[in-house]
Amino acid sequence: MNRIIGLMVAGIVATATVTAAEEPVVYTLESGHTYPSFEVSHMGMSMWRGKFNRTTGKVWLDRQAKTGGLDVTIDTKTINFGLAVMDHRAQNEDWFDTARYPTATYKADSMTFNGDMPAVVNGLLTIRCITKPVKMDIVRFKCMLHPMLEREVCGGSARAEFDRREYGMTHDIFDNDGSVRLQIEFEAFKGDTLPD
């Protein structure tokens, strides 16, 4: 009888251990080290680059199942070209229209891994309340123990391309090519909250 009880307890413990190991780990984006940026052609002569200075969200990784997801919100009013007139212009009604749409989001509930590293995210990008599927390639990724805060932090770079005209941004302040190259440099701390 004791042997049977012992086996049952061992089985319960083993099941609990496997279940715990399979739960995804949550990371919180650190806005001071997370910058979505984009580039567009300026009349075919040069590339203009803008970035957003405030981004919040969560990322989760299930390394055992080799999947994950994310939920990111970008404050579009924090757009920064390094030129005030361009910052203002991009917030107008025919571009981001930040008065009515102060945020943009990117959400995904799955990732593709390459070995032990996340490689591709297939998510939904929402700008001006228009949502379209956008694939992002993760071109660099690393996790480590933060040397000062002694907490795990992960970071990297992700890239994507989309056509701004599909999101209602039709005024050609740059040129007639609607293609936008998006890049996100990100860092996120393990846990539901950021370190103090």
C-alpha angles and dihedrals in degrees: 000000000000089000091054092048089048092052091048092051091047090051093050092049092048092049092049091049093051092046091051092048092053096053113107119248116236123221127189119219115241106221094204090062100033119086126168108200134177139194132210133178117262106216089318091291107092141355121257116208128200131178137193116236099205128050130158134183151101134271125195129195131192102191094180094054090036095230140098144156146216144213114202130178122195122200100224092192089070093066112144126189093164086249118088095209091055092046089055094043093052090054093058125110096265093055127030093339090207094183090069100023109035094167141046122198140202118197132178134166098193141045136189117229129210103208106311095340130083109245111168134027121195106197146144120264115203121195123164088358090299114123125201133165113257126180118217124199116212103218098176132022135167138163125199144152107272105244095221105028096039092221130117114263129181128197145163148128131286129189136196142159130218141160111254091204089069087064095051095260094133107147107105102222088153109028141299095284109098096193118125126191111210125197127180123197107194144178125184134183123224111256140040093282137045122248117264 
